[in-house]
Amino acid sequence: MPERRAPRGDLMEILIGAAGIFPGAVLEALIARLEAGR
């Protein structure tokens, strides 16, 4: 696994990891928050 030090890459990694932990509804809420914060 190549390690990349991009803030957005870290965010995606966290989201992908969260996808395996949180229900889809929570994931969608997180994504909506990120999109709104942009």
PDBQT receptor file of N, H, CA, C and O in Angstrom, charges set to zero:
ATOM      1  N   MET A   1       0.850  -1.200   0.000  1.00  0.00    +0.000 N 
ATOM      2  CA  MET A   1       0.000   0.000   0.000  1.00  0.00    +0.000 C 
ATOM      3  C   MET A   1       0.884   1.248   0.000  1.00  0.00    +0.000 C 
ATOM      4  O   MET A   1       1.584   1.491   0.983  1.00  0.00    +0.000 OA
ATOM      5  N   PRO A   2       0.875   2.017  -1.034  1.00  0.00    +0.000 N 
ATOM      6  CA  PRO A   2       1.670   3.252  -1.067  1.00  0.00    +0.000 C 
ATOM      7  C   PRO A   2       1.090   4.283  -0.103  1.00  0.00    +0.000 C 
ATOM      8  O   PRO A   2      -0.124   4.475  -0.034  1.00  0.00    +0.000 OA
ATOM      9  N   GLU A   3       1.977   4.942   0.638  1.00  0.00    +0.000 N 
ATOM     10  H   GLU A   3       2.963   4.787   0.582  1.00  0.00    +0.000 HD
ATOM     11  CA  GLU A   3       1.497   5.927   1.608  1.00  0.00    +0.000 C 
ATOM     12  C   GLU A   3       1.529   7.310   0.990  1.00  0.00    +0.000 C 
ATOM     13  O   GLU A   3       2.563   7.750   0.487  1.00  0.00    +0.000 OA
ATOM     14  N   ARG A   4       0.390   7.997   1.027  1.00  0.00    +0.000 N 
ATOM     15  H   ARG A   4      -0.450   7.639   1.435  1.00  0.00    +0.000 HD
ATOM     16  CA  ARG A   4       0.336   9.350   0.453  1.00  0.00    +0.000 C 
ATOM     17  C   ARG A   4      -0.040  10.332   1.546  1.00  0.00    +0.000 C 
ATOM     18  O   ARG A   4      -0.915  10.062   2.369  1.00  0.00    +0.000 OA
ATOM     19  N   ARG A   5       0.623  11.464   1.544  1.00  0.00    +0.000 N 
ATOM     20  H   ARG A   5       1.334  11.683   0.875  1.00  0.00    +0.000 HD
ATOM     21  CA  ARG A   5       0.385  12.458   2.596  1.00  0.00    +0.000 C 
ATOM     22  C   ARG A   5      -0.455  13.612   2.057  1.00  0.00    +0.000 C 
ATOM     23  O   ARG A   5      -0.027  14.765   2.089  1.00  0.00    +0.000 OA
ATOM     24  N   ALA A   6      -1.635  13.303   1.568  1.00  0.00    +0.000 N 
ATOM     25  H   ALA A   6      -1.983  12.366   1.542  1.00  0.00    +0.000 HD
ATOM     26  CA  ALA A   6      -2.525  14.356   1.074  1.00  0.00    +0.000 C 
ATOM     27  C   ALA A   6      -3.704  14.475   2.039  1.00  0.00    +0.000 C 
ATOM     28  O   ALA A   6      -4.310  13.465   2.395  1.00  0.00    +0.000 OA
ATOM     29  N   PRO A   7      -4.036  15.695   2.467  1.00  0.00    +0.000 N 
ATOM     30  CA  PRO A   7      -5.155  15.879   3.404  1.00  0.00    +0.000 C 
ATOM     31  C   PRO A   7      -6.426  15.226   2.893  1.00  0.00    +0.000 C 
ATOM     32  O   PRO A   7      -7.170  14.605   3.652  1.00  0.00    +0.000 OA
ATOM     33  N   ARG A   8      -6.667  15.376   1.593  1.00  0.00    +0.000 N 
ATOM     34  H   ARG A   8      -6.063  15.881   0.976  1.00  0.00    +0.000 HD
ATOM     35  CA  ARG A   8      -7.893  14.803   1.029  1.00  0.00    +0.000 C 
ATOM     36  C   ARG A   8      -7.782  13.281   1.028  1.00  0.00    +0.000 C 
ATOM     37  O   ARG A   8      -8.767  12.580   1.261  1.00  0.00    +0.000 OA
ATOM     38  N   GLY A   9      -6.598  12.784   0.770  1.00  0.00    +0.000 N 
ATOM     39  H   GLY A   9      -5.798  13.354   0.581  1.00  0.00    +0.000 HD
ATOM     40  CA  GLY A   9      -6.400  11.331   0.790  1.00  0.00    +0.000 C 
ATOM     41  C   GLY A   9      -6.680  10.768   2.174  1.00  0.00    +0.000 C 
ATOM     42  O   GLY A   9      -7.288   9.707   2.310  1.00  0.00    +0.000 OA
ATOM     43  N   ASP A  10      -6.231  11.490   3.207  1.00  0.00    +0.000 N 
ATOM     44  H   ASP A  10      -5.738  12.353   3.096  1.00  0.00    +0.000 HD
ATOM     45  CA  ASP A  10      -6.482  11.037   4.569  1.00  0.00    +0.000 C 
ATOM     46  C   ASP A  10      -7.981  11.030   4.849  1.00  0.00    +0.000 C 
ATOM     47  O   ASP A  10      -8.502  10.105   5.473  1.00  0.00    +0.000 OA
ATOM     48  N   LEU A  11      -8.662  12.064   4.386  1.00  0.00    +0.000 N 
ATOM     49  H   LEU A  11      -8.239  12.815   3.880  1.00  0.00    +0.000 HD
ATOM     50  CA  LEU A  11     -10.110  12.132   4.599  1.00  0.00    +0.000 C 
ATOM     51  C   LEU A  11     -10.796  10.937   3.950  1.00  0.00    +0.000 C 
ATOM     52  O   LEU A  11     -11.659  10.300   4.552  1.00  0.00    +0.000 OA
ATOM     53  N   MET A  12     -10.402  10.643   2.716  1.00  0.00    +0.000 N 
ATOM     54  H   MET A  12      -9.701  11.161   2.227  1.00  0.00    +0.000 HD
ATOM     55  CA  MET A  12     -11.015   9.516   2.014  1.00  0.00    +0.000 C 
ATOM     56  C   MET A  12     -10.720   8.221   2.752  1.00  0.00    +0.000 C 
ATOM     57  O   MET A  12     -11.580   7.345   2.848  1.00  0.00    +0.000 OA
ATOM     58  N   GLU A  13      -9.503   8.098   3.274  1.00  0.00    +0.000 N 
ATOM     59  H   GLU A  13      -8.804   8.809   3.196  1.00  0.00    +0.000 HD
ATOM     60  CA  GLU A  13      -9.138   6.886   4.008  1.00  0.00    +0.000 C 
ATOM     61  C   GLU A  13     -10.031   6.735   5.232  1.00  0.00    +0.000 C 
ATOM     62  O   GLU A  13     -10.510   5.642   5.534  1.00  0.00    +0.000 OA
ATOM     63  N   ILE A  14     -10.248   7.843   5.933  1.00  0.00    +0.000 N 
ATOM     64  H   ILE A  14      -9.858   8.731   5.687  1.00  0.00    +0.000 HD
ATOM     65  CA  ILE A  14     -11.095   7.813   7.126  1.00  0.00    +0.000 C 
ATOM     66  C   ILE A  14     -12.524   7.438   6.741  1.00  0.00    +0.000 C 
ATOM     67  O   ILE A  14     -13.167   6.630   7.413  1.00  0.00    +0.000 OA
ATOM     68  N   LEU A  15     -13.015   8.035   5.651  1.00  0.00    +0.000 N 
ATOM     69  H   LEU A  15     -12.493   8.691   5.106  1.00  0.00    +0.000 HD
ATOM     70  CA  LEU A  15     -14.386   7.741   5.221  1.00  0.00    +0.000 C 
ATOM     71  C   LEU A  15     -14.522   6.281   4.827  1.00  0.00    +0.000 C 
ATOM     72  O   LEU A  15     -15.502   5.621   5.176  1.00  0.00    +0.000 OA
ATOM     73  N   ILE A  16     -13.530   5.781   4.096  1.00  0.00    +0.000 N 
ATOM     74  H   ILE A  16     -12.735   6.317   3.813  1.00  0.00    +0.000 HD
ATOM     75  CA  ILE A  16     -13.585   4.380   3.667  1.00  0.00    +0.000 C 
ATOM     76  C   ILE A  16     -13.554   3.468   4.894  1.00  0.00    +0.000 C 
ATOM     77  O   ILE A  16     -14.276   2.473   4.949  1.00  0.00    +0.000 OA
ATOM     78  N   GLY A  17     -12.722   3.810   5.870  1.00  0.00    +0.000 N 
ATOM     79  H   GLY A  17     -12.136   4.618   5.825  1.00  0.00    +0.000 HD
ATOM     80  CA  GLY A  17     -12.658   3.019   7.101  1.00  0.00    +0.000 C 
ATOM     81  C   GLY A  17     -13.972   3.104   7.859  1.00  0.00    +0.000 C 
ATOM     82  O   GLY A  17     -14.445   2.108   8.406  1.00  0.00    +0.000 OA
ATOM     83  N   ALA A  18     -14.566   4.301   7.892  1.00  0.00    +0.000 N 
ATOM     84  H   ALA A  18     -14.182   5.111   7.447  1.00  0.00    +0.000 HD
ATOM     85  CA  ALA A  18     -15.826   4.491   8.608  1.00  0.00    +0.000 C 
ATOM     86  C   ALA A  18     -16.946   3.710   7.932  1.00  0.00    +0.000 C 
ATOM     87  O   ALA A  18     -17.890   3.270   8.587  1.00  0.00    +0.000 OA
ATOM     88  N   ALA A  19     -16.833   3.542   6.605  1.00  0.00    +0.000 N 
ATOM     89  H   ALA A  19     -16.065   3.900   6.073  1.00  0.00    +0.000 HD
ATOM     90  CA  ALA A  19     -17.881   2.835   5.865  1.00  0.00    +0.000 C 
ATOM     91  C   ALA A  19     -18.036   1.416   6.399  1.00  0.00    +0.000 C 
ATOM     92  O   ALA A  19     -19.134   0.859   6.368  1.00  0.00    +0.000 OA
ATOM     93  N   GLY A  20     -16.945   0.827   6.890  1.00  0.00    +0.000 N 
ATOM     94  H   GLY A  20     -16.054   1.279   6.915  1.00  0.00    +0.000 HD
ATOM     95  CA  GLY A  20     -17.019  -0.537   7.414  1.00  0.00    +0.000 C 
ATOM     96  C   GLY A  20     -17.505  -0.570   8.849  1.00  0.00    +0.000 C 
ATOM     97  O   GLY A  20     -17.780  -1.643   9.385  1.00  0.00    +0.000 OA
ATOM     98  N   ILE A  21     -17.615   0.601   9.487  1.00  0.00    +0.000 N 
ATOM     99  H   ILE A  21     -17.391   1.474   9.052  1.00  0.00    +0.000 HD
ATOM    100  CA  ILE A  21     -17.978   0.646  10.900  1.00  0.00    +0.000 C 
ATOM    101  C   ILE A  21     -19.373   1.228  11.087  1.00  0.00    +0.000 C 
ATOM    102  O   ILE A  21     -20.216   0.643  11.766  1.00  0.00    +0.000 OA
ATOM    103  N   PHE A  22     -19.605   2.390  10.473  1.00  0.00    +0.000 N 
ATOM    104  H   PHE A  22     -18.919   2.865   9.921  1.00  0.00    +0.000 HD
ATOM    105  CA  PHE A  22     -20.877   3.074  10.668  1.00  0.00    +0.000 C 
ATOM    106  C   PHE A  22     -21.903   2.636   9.631  1.00  0.00    +0.000 C 
ATOM    107  O   PHE A  22     -21.540   2.203   8.538  1.00  0.00    +0.000 OA
ATOM    108  N   PRO A  23     -23.187   2.750   9.974  1.00  0.00    +0.000 N 
ATOM    109  CA  PRO A  23     -24.236   2.471   8.990  1.00  0.00    +0.000 C 
ATOM    110  C   PRO A  23     -24.182   3.471   7.843  1.00  0.00    +0.000 C 
ATOM    111  O   PRO A  23     -23.633   4.564   7.983  1.00  0.00    +0.000 OA
ATOM    112  N   GLY A  24     -24.753   3.089   6.719  1.00  0.00    +0.000 N 
ATOM    113  H   GLY A  24     -25.199   2.201   6.606  1.00  0.00    +0.000 HD
ATOM    114  CA  GLY A  24     -24.713   3.938   5.528  1.00  0.00    +0.000 C 
ATOM    115  C   GLY A  24     -25.293   5.324   5.785  1.00  0.00    +0.000 C 
ATOM    116  O   GLY A  24     -24.813   6.312   5.229  1.00  0.00    +0.000 OA
ATOM    117  N   ALA A  25     -26.323   5.399   6.626  1.00  0.00    +0.000 N 
ATOM    118  H   ALA A  25     -26.713   4.597   7.077  1.00  0.00    +0.000 HD
ATOM    119  CA  ALA A  25     -26.967   6.690   6.883  1.00  0.00    +0.000 C 
ATOM    120  C   ALA A  25     -25.976   7.662   7.516  1.00  0.00    +0.000 C 
ATOM    121  O   ALA A  25     -25.929   8.837   7.152  1.00  0.00    +0.000 OA
ATOM    122  N   VAL A  26     -25.186   7.164   8.464  1.00  0.00    +0.000 N 
ATOM    123  H   VAL A  26     -25.224   6.209   8.759  1.00  0.00    +0.000 HD
ATOM    124  CA  VAL A  26     -24.213   8.026   9.138  1.00  0.00    +0.000 C 
ATOM    125  C   VAL A  26     -23.143   8.462   8.147  1.00  0.00    +0.000 C 
ATOM    126  O   VAL A  26     -22.706   9.613   8.152  1.00  0.00    +0.000 OA
ATOM    127  N   LEU A  27     -22.727   7.529   7.298  1.00  0.00    +0.000 N 
ATOM    128  H   LEU A  27     -23.082   6.594   7.294  1.00  0.00    +0.000 HD
ATOM    129  CA  LEU A  27     -21.708   7.848   6.291  1.00  0.00    +0.000 C 
ATOM    130  C   LEU A  27     -22.221   8.950   5.375  1.00  0.00    +0.000 C 
ATOM    131  O   LEU A  27     -21.498   9.900   5.073  1.00  0.00    +0.000 OA
ATOM    132  N   GLU A  28     -23.447   8.825   4.943  1.00  0.00    +0.000 N 
ATOM    133  H   GLU A  28     -24.034   8.053   5.189  1.00  0.00    +0.000 HD
ATOM    134  CA  GLU A  28     -24.013   9.839   4.039  1.00  0.00    +0.000 C 
ATOM    135  C   GLU A  28     -24.066  11.195   4.734  1.00  0.00    +0.000 C 
ATOM    136  O   GLU A  28     -23.817  12.223   4.105  1.00  0.00    +0.000 OA
ATOM    137  N   ALA A  29     -24.385  11.204   6.016  1.00  0.00    +0.000 N 
ATOM    138  H   ALA A  29     -24.587  10.368   6.527  1.00  0.00    +0.000 HD
ATOM    139  CA  ALA A  29     -24.434  12.466   6.761  1.00  0.00    +0.000 C 
ATOM    140  C   ALA A  29     -23.041  13.086   6.826  1.00  0.00    +0.000 C 
ATOM    141  O   ALA A  29     -22.893  14.300   6.684  1.00  0.00    +0.000 OA
ATOM    142  N   LEU A  30     -22.025  12.258   7.039  1.00  0.00    +0.000 N 
ATOM    143  H   LEU A  30     -22.146  11.272   7.154  1.00  0.00    +0.000 HD
ATOM    144  CA  LEU A  30     -20.649  12.766   7.091  1.00  0.00    +0.000 C 
ATOM    145  C   LEU A  30     -20.255  13.368   5.757  1.00  0.00    +0.000 C 
ATOM    146  O   LEU A  30     -19.674  14.452   5.705  1.00  0.00    +0.000 OA
ATOM    147  N   ILE A  31     -20.569  12.668   4.682  1.00  0.00    +0.000 N 
ATOM    148  H   ILE A  31     -21.041  11.787   4.725  1.00  0.00    +0.000 HD
ATOM    149  CA  ILE A  31     -20.219  13.161   3.348  1.00  0.00    +0.000 C 
ATOM    150  C   ILE A  31     -20.953  14.475   3.080  1.00  0.00    +0.000 C 
ATOM    151  O   ILE A  31     -20.366  15.416   2.548  1.00  0.00    +0.000 OA
ATOM    152  N   ALA A  32     -22.221  14.540   3.444  1.00  0.00    +0.000 N 
ATOM    153  H   ALA A  32     -22.698  13.775   3.876  1.00  0.00    +0.000 HD
ATOM    154  CA  ALA A  32     -22.999  15.762   3.227  1.00  0.00    +0.000 C 
ATOM    155  C   ALA A  32     -22.359  16.924   3.983  1.00  0.00    +0.000 C 
ATOM    156  O   ALA A  32     -22.314  18.046   3.479  1.00  0.00    +0.000 OA
ATOM    157  N   ARG A  33     -21.864  16.654   5.194  1.00  0.00    +0.000 N 
ATOM    158  H   ARG A  33     -21.901  15.743   5.603  1.00  0.00    +0.000 HD
ATOM    159  CA  ARG A  33     -21.229  17.709   5.997  1.00  0.00    +0.000 C 
ATOM    160  C   ARG A  33     -19.956  18.181   5.317  1.00  0.00    +0.000 C 
ATOM    161  O   ARG A  33     -19.693  19.381   5.246  1.00  0.00    +0.000 OA
ATOM    162  N   LEU A  34     -19.166  17.241   4.818  1.00  0.00    +0.000 N 
ATOM    163  H   LEU A  34     -19.380  16.266   4.875  1.00  0.00    +0.000 HD
ATOM    164  CA  LEU A  34     -17.913  17.611   4.151  1.00  0.00    +0.000 C 
ATOM    165  C   LEU A  34     -18.204  18.445   2.911  1.00  0.00    +0.000 C 
ATOM    166  O   LEU A  34     -17.533  19.444   2.654  1.00  0.00    +0.000 OA
ATOM    167  N   GLU A  35     -19.199  18.032   2.151  1.00  0.00    +0.000 N 
ATOM    168  H   GLU A  35     -19.744  17.221   2.360  1.00  0.00    +0.000 HD
ATOM    169  CA  GLU A  35     -19.544  18.776   0.933  1.00  0.00    +0.000 C 
ATOM    170  C   GLU A  35     -20.017  20.186   1.295  1.00  0.00    +0.000 C 
ATOM    171  O   GLU A  35     -19.682  21.149   0.605  1.00  0.00    +0.000 OA
ATOM    172  N   ALA A  36     -20.788  20.310   2.365  1.00  0.00    +0.000 N 
ATOM    173  H   ALA A  36     -21.060  19.528   2.925  1.00  0.00    +0.000 HD
ATOM    174  CA  ALA A  36     -21.301  21.624   2.763  1.00  0.00    +0.000 C 
ATOM    175  C   ALA A  36     -20.167  22.506   3.285  1.00  0.00    +0.000 C 
ATOM    176  O   ALA A  36     -20.192  23.724   3.112  1.00  0.00    +0.000 OA
ATOM    177  N   GLY A  37     -19.185  21.891   3.918  1.00  0.00    +0.000 N 
ATOM    178  H   GLY A  37     -19.165  20.901   4.058  1.00  0.00    +0.000 HD
ATOM    179  CA  GLY A  37     -18.075  22.660   4.488  1.00  0.00    +0.000 C 
ATOM    180  C   GLY A  37     -17.106  23.146   3.432  1.00  0.00    +0.000 C 
ATOM    181  O   GLY A  37     -16.261  23.994   3.717  1.00  0.00    +0.000 OA
ATOM    182  N   ARG A  38     -17.210  22.626   2.217  1.00  0.00    +0.000 N 
ATOM    183  H   ARG A  38     -17.896  21.937   1.986  1.00  0.00    +0.000 HD
ATOM    184  CA  ARG A  38     -16.272  23.012   1.150  1.00  0.00    +0.000 C 
ATOM    185  C   ARG A  38     -16.554  24.405   0.653  1.00  0.00    +0.000 C 
ATOM    186  O   ARG A  38     -15.864  24.892  -0.242  1.00  0.00    +0.000 OA
TER     187      ARG A  38
